[in-house]
Amino acid sequence: MTTIIESEPWLATVALISTIIILVSMGMTVVHLLRGPGLSDRVAALDLTALLLLGAIVLYSLKTGNPMFLDVALVLALLGFLSTIGFARYLEERNKP
């Protein structure tokens, strides 16, 4: 069984470039997560890290042709969304007088 990336040679190039971009973005986001000036900046960096991990999982699913990883990506997206809402609520309550 051939995957969609193996059937089209230009898609393999696009997937490789996308993987490199995601890895570089992940590195820069982790640096910002560790050095961020405030808690809200770190929460935004953590949300972006979850989103980049989601993109990497989808790329891996396309490369392997295994749709089970898309379910994992869906669960990660929901957890990332809920954690961002939780952190936002925490920051909102923390800043009340």
RASUL-V186706 format. One line per field, one symbol per residue. ss: DSSP state (H for helix, E for strand, L for the rest). Layout:
# RASUL-V186706
ss: ???
This chain:
# RASUL-V186706
ss: LLLHHHHLHHHHHHHHHHHHHHHHHHHHHHHHHHHLLLHHHHHHHHHHHHHHHHHHHHHHHHHHLLLHHHHHHHHHHHHHHHHHHHHHHHHHHHLLL
